[in-house]
């Protein structure tokens, strides 16, 4: 390795680690020297650092870049971007799925809060109490964030719903077609956002995205002319990516349209691909389509979930299998302890178990399918065989699955959880997920850090990629450590225009993880009440990150925060520091 003269007196030296360079190369033992926030030397470092970390036998990898989070609110009230920063993430990109809080006129604050609450399950009281609304325009929002300090770097995308409502008002909220004047105004603001530092623009076309009052997202049926105007204006100003989420039912229409937008504007695009039970092989066709488009010169990235996208159900959570049963609804608002006491009473138990679910307009309502419902276990097992499902267990035991679910939720003083994998698990295993992760156009995504506070806990995806896919998987082929590290560091960074990070090499930004690979371990999700006004969220404790380093500063050590906050707002695409 070449030696940089700047490394004569390094700020930090990581000694004798097993280097996963982020480029997919084989592991090798080396020292890493860091000065002024940059990696200055990789190899045998003779100079003594002002601070040193002994990484003998440990995995040394670039900091992970998570391209799909929803910390748009959290970054305004917290300097610690947990749980992502607890999982080796050193850069988090927010503003996905078309939802966010800028631009926004004062009269629309509640409207955007209701949209975020409905789409991302972040409670309204938390958002109302936590967001200071010290901005109106998107550049103002970025300017306000640029004065804050965090435990990781953050990057922002311009959310389409906020932009549409800002320009079109009530017409935008009720999904009216935009006029040419509307498109011109949105395009102008989009270009302004990129000049201020937006990394891209996001939109949603799925029926599952609704406000907390049940209205569809304002962007659901936005026209091709509208999207082309916005994407063209943004990419004309600077490198930016168009991120979107589509519905399986309209994929045959919407995906060709988004490819045309990319082709006509030159704008890179990034969107989610999952395996759906209704069409379990459609993901292959979608990957074929985007690879053909890439062969024509389009820049396309598929975001792939690292495991099933799974709902967690329980008495402390947003959903449970009995939530629409009349006898449960009668006690649903009681404090957990009192509700638990009532549910232990034989008459209440018999009443709840005798009733059936009643359909509602809630987009997250589902009629429980106990043949796809599991006990997550400790350690949590996200790839269980179908014989572990509650339906199968109930048939073996001569009981009803409802009884098993009921008893499971009463366990652990009412904190027991059920797990329902509803995407990426049509085959009862993760072979399809592995196939998607291995596609050359894919990157890991969809962790949704900061969102789904009471129903999904997927911000641990980066850790799961290392534990399950490279070490613990028993029901199929694994992936290599170099592949996984490169996928969620360099590949993700490049997909959003951040060429300055994601590699362990001289000249790159010094975002680094020192990982005790053998001890790396995810604990079961638990509910914490640490959001504004005591708001609830699901978190998973993780063991094995010896140190996480952001811009050369140790932010986490031995699983705990150091209190250092070198993280900054990343303004726009970043060129290589080499």
C-alpha positions as CSV (number, residue, x, y, z in Angstrom):
1,X,0.0,0.0,0.0
2,X,1.2,3.5,-0.6
3,X,2.1,5.7,2.3
4,X,0.7,9.2,2.5
5,X,3.2,11.8,4.0
6,X,0.3,13.3,6.0
7,X,0.2,10.1,8.1
8,X,3.5,11.0,9.9
9,X,1.6,11.8,13.1
10,X,-1.8,10.2,12.7
11,X,-4.7,11.1,14.9
12,X,-5.8,7.4,15.1
13,X,-4.2,4.1,14.2
14,X,-6.2,0.9,14.0
15,X,-3.7,-2.0,14.4
16,X,-3.6,-5.5,12.9
17,X,-7.3,-5.7,11.8
18,X,-8.7,-8.0,9.2
19,X,-9.5,-5.5,6.4
20,X,-12.6,-5.8,4.3
21,X,-11.8,-2.9,2.0
22,X,-15.3,-2.2,0.7
23,X,-14.3,-3.0,-2.9
24,X,-14.9,-6.8,-2.5
25,X,-11.3,-7.8,-2.2
26,X,-10.2,-10.7,0.0
27,X,-9.6,-10.0,3.7
28,X,-6.0,-9.1,4.7
29,X,-4.3,-8.0,7.9
30,X,-3.1,-4.4,8.1
31,X,-3.0,-1.2,10.1
32,X,-5.1,1.8,9.2
33,X,-3.9,5.4,9.9
34,X,-6.3,8.3,10.1
35,X,-5.5,12.0,10.1
36,X,-7.9,15.0,9.8
37,X,-10.9,12.8,9.1
38,X,-9.3,10.9,6.2
39,X,-7.6,7.6,5.8
40,X,-3.9,8.3,5.2
41,X,-2.2,4.9,5.2
42,X,-3.2,1.2,5.0
43,X,-0.5,-1.4,5.6
44,X,2.3,-1.5,8.2
45,X,2.0,1.9,9.9
46,X,5.2,2.7,11.7
47,X,4.1,6.0,13.2
48,X,2.3,6.0,16.6
49,X,-1.1,7.4,16.6
50,X,-2.4,9.9,19.2
51,X,-5.0,7.2,19.8
52,X,-4.7,3.6,18.9
53,X,-7.1,0.7,18.7
54,X,-5.9,-2.9,18.8
55,X,-8.0,-4.7,16.2
56,X,-6.1,-8.0,16.2
57,X,-8.6,-10.7,15.1
58,X,-11.3,-8.2,14.5
59,X,-13.0,-7.2,11.2
60,X,-12.2,-3.7,10.0
61,X,-14.7,-2.4,7.5
62,X,-15.9,0.9,6.0
63,X,-18.8,2.5,7.8
64,X,-22.1,1.4,6.3
65,X,-24.2,3.7,4.1
66,X,-27.9,3.2,4.6
67,X,-29.7,4.7,1.6
68,X,-33.3,4.2,2.9
69,X,-34.2,5.8,6.2
70,X,-36.9,8.1,7.6
71,X,-35.0,10.2,10.1
72,X,-36.5,13.5,8.7
73,X,-38.1,14.2,12.1
74,X,-35.6,12.6,14.4
75,X,-32.7,14.7,13.1
76,X,-34.6,17.8,14.4
77,X,-34.8,16.7,18.0
78,X,-32.0,14.2,18.5
79,X,-28.2,14.3,17.7
80,X,-28.0,10.5,18.0
81,X,-29.3,8.8,14.9
82,X,-30.2,5.6,16.6
83,X,-30.8,2.7,16.0
84,X,-28.8,3.0,12.7
85,X,-25.7,4.3,14.4
86,X,-25.8,1.3,16.7
87,X,-25.6,-1.0,13.6
88,X,-22.4,0.3,12.0
89,X,-24.1,2.9,9.8
90,X,-22.0,6.1,9.4
91,X,-24.1,7.8,6.7
92,X,-27.9,7.6,6.6
93,X,-30.0,9.0,3.7
94,X,-33.5,10.2,4.6
95,X,-36.4,11.7,2.7
96,X,-37.5,8.4,1.1
97,X,-40.9,7.3,-0.3
98,X,-42.0,10.9,-1.0
99,X,-42.6,11.9,2.7
100,X,-40.8,14.5,4.7
101,X,-41.2,17.9,6.3
102,X,-39.9,20.4,3.8
103,X,-40.9,22.5,1.9
104,X,-43.9,23.2,4.1
105,X,-46.1,26.3,4.7
106,X,-47.2,26.9,8.3
107,X,-50.7,25.9,7.5
108,X,-49.7,22.5,6.3
109,X,-47.6,21.2,9.3
110,X,-50.4,18.9,10.5
111,X,-51.0,17.6,7.0
112,X,-47.4,16.4,6.6
113,X,-47.4,15.0,10.1
114,X,-50.5,13.0,9.4
115,X,-48.9,11.7,6.2
116,X,-45.7,10.6,8.0
117,X,-47.7,9.1,10.8
118,X,-49.8,7.0,8.3
119,X,-47.0,6.0,6.0
120,X,-44.2,5.4,8.5
121,X,-46.0,4.7,11.8
122,X,-44.3,7.6,13.7
123,X,-46.9,8.8,16.2
124,X,-48.4,12.2,15.8
125,X,-47.7,13.4,19.3
126,X,-44.0,12.6,18.9
127,X,-43.8,14.5,15.6
128,X,-45.9,17.5,16.9
129,X,-43.8,17.8,20.0
130,X,-40.4,17.1,18.5
131,X,-40.3,19.0,15.2
132,X,-39.5,22.7,15.7
133,X,-40.6,23.9,12.3
134,X,-37.8,26.4,12.0
135,X,-38.0,26.5,8.2
136,X,-40.4,26.7,5.3
137,X,-38.3,26.0,2.2
138,X,-36.2,22.9,1.6
139,X,-33.0,25.0,1.5
140,X,-34.0,26.5,4.9
141,X,-34.5,23.0,6.3
142,X,-31.0,22.0,5.1
143,X,-29.6,25.2,6.4
144,X,-31.1,24.5,9.8
145,X,-29.8,20.9,9.8
146,X,-26.3,22.1,8.8
147,X,-25.9,23.8,12.1
148,X,-26.6,20.6,14.0
149,X,-24.1,17.9,14.9
150,X,-24.8,14.1,14.9
151,X,-23.2,10.8,15.7
152,X,-23.3,10.0,12.0
153,X,-23.5,11.9,8.7
154,X,-27.0,12.4,7.2
155,X,-28.1,13.2,3.7
156,X,-31.5,14.4,2.5
157,X,-33.8,13.9,-0.5
158,X,-36.6,16.2,-1.5
159,X,-39.9,14.5,-0.8
160,X,-42.5,14.7,-3.5
161,X,-45.5,14.9,-1.3
162,X,-44.3,17.9,0.6
163,X,-43.3,19.6,-2.7
164,X,-46.6,18.9,-4.3
165,X,-48.7,20.2,-1.4
166,X,-46.4,23.3,-1.1
167,X,-47.0,24.2,-4.7
168,X,-50.5,23.0,-5.3
169,X,-52.1,23.2,-1.9
170,X,-55.4,21.3,-1.5
171,X,-55.3,20.3,-5.2
172,X,-52.0,18.6,-4.6
173,X,-53.2,16.8,-1.5
174,X,-56.3,15.4,-3.2
175,X,-54.1,14.2,-6.1
176,X,-55.4,16.5,-8.9
177,X,-53.4,16.4,-12.1
178,X,-50.7,19.1,-12.1
179,X,-50.8,22.0,-14.6
180,X,-47.8,23.1,-16.7
181,X,-47.5,26.1,-14.3
182,X,-47.5,23.7,-11.3
183,X,-44.8,21.6,-13.0
184,X,-42.7,24.7,-13.7
185,X,-43.0,25.8,-10.1
186,X,-42.1,22.3,-8.7
187,X,-39.2,22.0,-11.1
188,X,-37.8,25.4,-10.0
189,X,-38.0,24.4,-6.3
190,X,-36.4,21.0,-7.1
191,X,-33.5,22.6,-8.8
192,X,-33.1,25.0,-5.8
193,X,-33.1,22.0,-3.5
194,X,-30.2,20.3,-5.3
195,X,-28.3,23.6,-5.3
196,X,-28.8,23.6,-1.5
197,X,-27.6,20.0,-1.1
198,X,-30.4,17.6,-1.8
199,X,-29.0,14.2,-2.9
200,X,-32.2,13.5,-4.8
201,X,-35.9,13.4,-5.0
202,X,-38.3,10.7,-3.8
203,X,-41.9,9.7,-4.7
204,X,-44.4,7.0,-4.0
205,X,-47.1,5.2,-6.1
206,X,-48.3,2.6,-3.7
207,X,-51.8,2.3,-2.3
208,X,-50.3,1.3,1.1
209,X,-49.0,4.8,1.7
210,X,-51.9,6.8,3.3
211,X,-52.3,9.5,5.9
212,X,-53.3,8.6,9.4
213,X,-56.8,9.7,8.4
214,X,-56.9,7.2,5.5
215,X,-56.2,9.5,2.5
216,X,-53.9,8.2,-0.2
217,X,-50.5,9.9,-0.5
218,X,-50.6,13.0,-2.7
219,X,-48.1,11.5,-5.2
220,X,-50.0,8.4,-5.9
221,X,-51.0,9.3,-9.5
222,X,-48.7,12.1,-10.3
223,X,-48.3,12.4,-14.1
224,X,-45.3,11.5,-16.2
225,X,-45.0,15.2,-17.2
226,X,-44.8,16.2,-13.5
227,X,-42.1,13.6,-12.7
228,X,-40.1,14.4,-15.8
229,X,-40.1,18.2,-15.1
230,X,-38.9,17.6,-11.5
231,X,-36.3,15.0,-12.2
232,X,-35.0,16.9,-15.2
233,X,-34.6,20.1,-13.3
234,X,-32.8,18.4,-10.4
235,X,-30.4,16.4,-12.5
236,X,-29.8,19.5,-14.7
237,X,-28.4,21.3,-11.7
238,X,-26.3,18.5,-10.2
239,X,-26.0,14.8,-9.7
240,X,-29.2,13.6,-8.0
241,X,-31.1,10.3,-7.8
242,X,-34.9,9.7,-8.2
243,X,-36.0,7.2,-5.5
244,X,-39.5,5.7,-5.7
245,X,-41.7,2.9,-4.5
246,X,-44.3,1.1,-6.7
247,X,-47.3,-1.2,-6.2
248,X,-47.2,-4.8,-7.6
249,X,-50.7,-4.2,-9.1
250,X,-49.5,-1.3,-11.2
251,X,-45.9,-2.3,-11.8
252,X,-46.6,-3.1,-15.4
253,X,-47.6,0.6,-16.0
254,X,-45.5,2.5,-13.5
255,X,-42.1,0.9,-14.0
256,X,-42.0,1.6,-17.8
257,X,-43.0,5.1,-17.0
258,X,-40.2,5.6,-14.5
259,X,-37.7,4.1,-16.9
260,X,-38.9,6.7,-19.5
261,X,-38.4,9.5,-16.9
262,X,-34.9,8.3,-16.3
263,X,-34.2,8.0,-20.0
264,X,-35.6,11.4,-20.9
265,X,-33.8,13.2,-18.0
266,X,-30.6,11.3,-17.5
267,X,-31.5,11.1,-13.8
268,X,-30.3,7.9,-11.9
269,X,-33.2,6.0,-10.4
270,X,-33.5,3.8,-7.3
271,X,-36.5,1.7,-6.3
272,X,-37.5,-1.1,-4.0
273,X,-37.9,-4.7,-5.2
274,X,-39.3,-7.4,-3.0
275,X,-40.8,-10.9,-3.4
276,X,-44.6,-10.7,-3.1
277,X,-46.7,-13.7,-2.2
278,X,-49.2,-12.8,-4.9
279,X,-46.6,-13.0,-7.7
280,X,-43.6,-14.7,-6.1
281,X,-41.4,-14.7,-9.3
282,X,-42.2,-11.2,-10.5
283,X,-39.0,-9.9,-8.9
284,X,-37.0,-11.9,-11.5
285,X,-38.9,-10.2,-14.4
286,X,-38.4,-6.8,-12.7
287,X,-34.6,-7.4,-12.4
288,X,-34.5,-8.5,-16.0
289,X,-36.2,-5.3,-17.1
290,X,-33.9,-3.0,-15.2
291,X,-30.8,-4.9,-16.3
292,X,-32.0,-4.4,-19.9
293,X,-32.5,-0.7,-19.2
294,X,-29.0,-0.5,-17.7
295,X,-27.6,-2.1,-20.8
296,X,-29.1,0.8,-22.7
297,X,-27.2,3.3,-20.5
298,X,-29.7,4.0,-17.8
299,X,-28.4,4.3,-14.2
300,X,-30.6,2.1,-12.1
301,X,-30.3,0.7,-8.6
302,X,-32.7,-1.9,-7.0
303,X,-33.0,-1.6,-3.2
304,X,-33.3,-5.1,-1.6
305,X,-34.3,-5.9,2.0
306,X,-31.8,-8.1,3.8
307,X,-34.5,-10.4,5.2
308,X,-38.3,-10.6,5.2
309,X,-40.1,-7.4,5.7
310,X,-42.0,-8.5,8.7
311,X,-44.6,-7.1,11.0
312,X,-44.2,-7.5,14.8
313,X,-47.5,-7.9,16.6
314,X,-48.1,-7.5,20.3
315,X,-50.0,-5.8,23.1
316,X,-47.5,-3.0,23.3
317,X,-47.3,-2.6,19.5
318,X,-49.4,-0.9,16.8
319,X,-51.1,-4.2,15.7
320,X,-52.1,-7.6,17.1
321,X,-54.3,-10.4,15.8
322,X,-57.2,-9.5,18.0
323,X,-57.2,-5.7,17.5
324,X,-60.7,-5.7,15.8
325,X,-62.3,-8.3,18.1
326,X,-65.0,-6.5,20.0
327,X,-64.1,-7.9,23.4
328,X,-60.5,-6.8,22.8
329,X,-61.4,-3.4,21.5
330,X,-63.4,-2.8,24.8
331,X,-60.1,-3.0,26.8
332,X,-57.6,-1.9,24.1
333,X,-57.0,1.6,25.6
334,X,-56.3,0.3,29.1
335,X,-52.7,0.5,30.4
336,X,-50.7,-2.6,29.6
337,X,-50.7,-3.9,33.1
338,X,-54.4,-3.6,33.5
339,X,-55.1,-5.0,30.1
340,X,-52.9,-7.9,30.9
341,X,-54.9,-8.6,34.1
342,X,-58.1,-8.5,32.2
343,X,-56.8,-10.8,29.4
344,X,-55.8,-13.4,32.0
345,X,-59.4,-13.6,33.2
346,X,-61.1,-16.8,31.7
347,X,-64.3,-15.0,30.6
348,X,-62.3,-12.3,28.8
349,X,-60.0,-14.8,27.2
350,X,-63.0,-17.0,26.0
351,X,-64.8,-13.9,24.6
352,X,-61.8,-12.7,22.6
353,X,-60.9,-16.1,21.3
354,X,-64.5,-16.8,20.2
355,X,-64.7,-13.7,18.0
356,X,-63.3,-13.1,14.4
357,X,-61.5,-10.1,12.9
358,X,-63.6,-7.4,11.4
359,X,-62.2,-5.7,8.3
360,X,-61.3,-2.0,8.5
361,X,-60.0,0.7,6.1
362,X,-56.6,0.7,7.8
363,X,-54.0,-0.1,5.1
364,X,-52.1,-2.2,7.7
365,X,-55.1,-4.2,8.7
366,X,-54.8,-7.9,7.8
367,X,-56.8,-11.0,8.4
368,X,-54.3,-13.1,10.4
369,X,-52.8,-16.0,8.5
370,X,-51.4,-18.2,11.2
371,X,-49.6,-20.4,8.7
372,X,-47.3,-17.3,8.2
373,X,-47.0,-16.2,11.8
374,X,-44.1,-17.2,14.0
375,X,-42.6,-16.7,17.4
376,X,-39.4,-14.8,16.7
377,X,-37.4,-16.4,19.4
378,X,-34.1,-15.5,21.2
379,X,-31.9,-15.1,19.3
380,X,-34.4,-13.9,16.8
381,X,-34.8,-16.2,13.8
382,X,-36.0,-14.5,10.6
383,X,-35.7,-17.7,8.4
384,X,-37.8,-20.3,10.1
385,X,-39.2,-23.3,8.4
386,X,-43.0,-23.4,7.8
387,X,-43.4,-26.2,10.4
388,X,-42.6,-23.5,13.0
389,X,-45.6,-21.4,12.0
390,X,-48.3,-21.1,14.7
391,X,-50.9,-22.7,12.4
392,X,-48.7,-25.8,12.0
393,X,-47.9,-25.9,15.7
394,X,-51.5,-25.6,16.6
395,X,-52.5,-28.6,14.4
396,X,-49.7,-30.7,16.0
397,X,-50.9,-29.8,19.5
398,X,-54.6,-30.1,18.8
399,X,-55.2,-26.4,19.7
400,X,-56.2,-23.4,17.8
401,X,-53.6,-21.0,16.5
402,X,-55.5,-18.1,18.1
403,X,-54.8,-19.7,21.5
404,X,-51.1,-20.0,20.8
405,X,-51.0,-16.3,19.6
406,X,-52.9,-15.2,22.7
407,X,-50.6,-17.0,25.1
408,X,-47.5,-15.8,23.3
409,X,-48.5,-12.2,23.6
410,X,-49.3,-12.6,27.3
411,X,-45.7,-13.9,27.9
412,X,-42.9,-11.7,29.3
413,X,-45.5,-9.7,31.3
414,X,-47.5,-8.8,28.1
415,X,-44.4,-8.0,26.0
416,X,-44.4,-11.2,23.9
417,X,-44.2,-10.6,20.1
418,X,-45.4,-12.4,17.1
419,X,-43.6,-12.2,13.7
420,X,-45.3,-12.1,10.3
421,X,-43.0,-12.0,7.3
422,X,-45.2,-10.5,4.6
423,X,-42.6,-9.8,1.9
424,X,-39.5,-11.8,0.8
425,X,-40.9,-15.0,2.3
426,X,-43.2,-16.6,-0.3
427,X,-41.1,-19.7,-0.4
428,X,-40.7,-20.1,3.4
429,X,-36.9,-19.3,3.0
430,X,-34.6,-16.5,1.9
431,X,-33.3,-18.0,-1.3
432,X,-35.1,-15.3,-3.3
433,X,-33.6,-12.6,-1.2
434,X,-30.2,-14.0,-1.8
435,X,-30.8,-14.0,-5.5
436,X,-31.9,-10.4,-5.4
437,X,-29.0,-9.3,-3.3
438,X,-26.6,-10.9,-5.8
439,X,-28.0,-9.0,-8.8
440,X,-25.3,-6.6,-10.1
441,X,-27.9,-3.7,-10.1
442,X,-28.9,-4.2,-6.4
443,X,-27.9,-2.7,-3.1
444,X,-29.2,-3.4,0.4
445,X,-31.9,-1.0,1.3
446,X,-35.3,-0.6,2.9
447,X,-34.1,-0.6,6.6
448,X,-36.6,2.3,7.2
449,X,-34.5,3.4,10.2
450,X,-36.5,5.9,12.2
451,X,-39.8,4.7,11.0
452,X,-42.5,2.0,11.8
453,X,-42.0,2.6,15.5
454,X,-44.6,0.1,16.6
455,X,-44.8,-2.5,13.9
456,X,-41.4,-3.1,12.1
457,X,-37.9,-3.2,13.5
458,X,-35.6,-3.4,10.4
459,X,-32.9,-0.8,11.1
460,X,-30.7,-3.8,12.1
461,X,-30.5,-4.9,8.4
462,X,-26.7,-3.9,8.2
463,X,-25.9,-6.2,11.2
464,X,-28.1,-8.9,9.9
465,X,-26.3,-8.9,6.6
466,X,-23.1,-9.8,8.4
467,X,-24.5,-12.2,11.0
468,X,-27.0,-14.2,9.0
469,X,-25.7,-14.0,5.5
470,X,-22.0,-14.6,6.1
471,X,-22.0,-16.7,9.3
472,X,-25.2,-18.1,10.7
473,X,-27.4,-19.2,7.8
474,X,-28.3,-22.8,7.9
475,X,-31.1,-23.2,5.3
476,X,-29.3,-22.2,2.2
477,X,-26.2,-20.7,0.6
478,X,-24.4,-17.9,2.4
479,X,-22.6,-14.8,1.1
480,X,-19.0,-13.8,1.6
481,X,-17.9,-11.1,4.1
482,X,-16.1,-9.1,1.3
483,X,-19.3,-9.1,-0.8
484,X,-21.6,-8.0,2.0
485,X,-19.3,-5.3,3.2
486,X,-18.9,-3.9,-0.3
487,X,-22.6,-4.1,-0.9
488,X,-23.5,-1.9,2.0
489,X,-20.6,0.5,2.0
490,X,-19.1,1.3,-1.4
491,X,-22.1,0.2,-3.6
492,X,-24.7,2.0,-1.5
493,X,-22.5,5.2,-1.3
494,X,-22.0,5.3,-5.1
495,X,-25.8,4.8,-5.6
496,X,-26.5,8.2,-4.0
497,X,-23.5,10.0,-5.4
498,X,-21.1,9.8,-2.4
499,X,-17.8,8.8,-4.0
500,X,-15.8,9.9,-1.0
501,X,-16.6,7.1,1.4
502,X,-17.2,3.3,1.7
503,X,-13.6,2.2,1.1
504,X,-10.7,1.4,3.4
505,X,-7.9,3.1,1.3
506,X,-5.8,6.2,1.5
507,X,-7.7,9.4,0.6
508,X,-11.1,8.2,1.6
509,X,-13.3,9.6,4.4
510,X,-12.4,7.9,7.6
511,X,-15.7,6.2,8.4
512,X,-14.7,2.8,9.8
513,X,-16.2,-0.1,11.9
514,X,-14.1,-2.3,14.1
515,X,-16.2,-5.4,14.6
516,X,-15.8,-8.4,16.8
517,X,-17.2,-10.7,14.1
518,X,-17.5,-13.8,16.2
519,X,-19.4,-11.9,18.9
520,X,-21.6,-9.9,16.6
521,X,-25.2,-10.6,17.7
522,X,-28.7,-9.2,17.5
523,X,-31.0,-9.4,20.5
524,X,-34.8,-9.6,20.1
525,X,-36.7,-6.3,19.5
526,X,-38.0,-4.6,22.6
527,X,-40.2,-1.5,23.1
528,X,-38.5,1.6,24.4
529,X,-40.3,4.8,25.4
530,X,-37.5,7.3,24.6
531,X,-39.0,9.5,21.9
532,X,-40.5,13.0,22.6
533,X,-43.4,13.0,25.0
534,X,-42.4,9.4,26.0
535,X,-43.2,8.1,22.5
536,X,-42.7,4.4,21.8
537,X,-40.4,2.7,19.4
538,X,-38.9,-0.7,18.7
539,X,-35.2,-1.2,19.1
540,X,-32.8,-4.1,19.0
541,X,-29.7,-4.3,21.2
542,X,-26.7,-5.3,19.2
543,X,-23.3,-6.7,20.5
544,X,-20.0,-6.9,18.7
545,X,-19.3,-3.4,17.4
546,X,-16.0,-2.6,19.2
547,X,-15.7,0.8,17.7
548,X,-17.5,2.9,15.1
549,X,-15.6,5.8,13.7
550,X,-17.0,8.8,11.8
551,X,-14.7,11.3,10.1
552,X,-11.8,9.8,12.2
553,X,-13.6,10.3,15.5
554,X,-14.7,7.3,17.6
555,X,-18.5,7.8,18.2
556,X,-19.3,4.4,19.7
557,X,-17.1,2.0,21.7
558,X,-18.0,-1.4,23.0
559,X,-21.6,-0.9,22.2
560,X,-22.0,2.5,24.0
561,X,-22.0,6.1,22.7
562,X,-18.9,8.1,23.4
563,X,-20.7,11.4,23.2
564,X,-18.7,12.5,20.2
565,X,-20.8,13.9,17.4
566,X,-18.6,14.6,14.3
567,X,-21.5,13.8,11.9
568,X,-22.7,16.5,9.6
569,X,-25.3,17.1,6.9
570,X,-23.9,16.0,3.6
571,X,-24.7,18.7,1.0
572,X,-25.0,17.2,-2.4
573,X,-23.0,14.5,-4.3
574,X,-19.4,14.1,-3.1
575,X,-16.4,13.4,-5.3
576,X,-13.6,11.1,-4.4
577,X,-11.0,12.5,-2.0
578,X,-8.3,10.5,-3.8
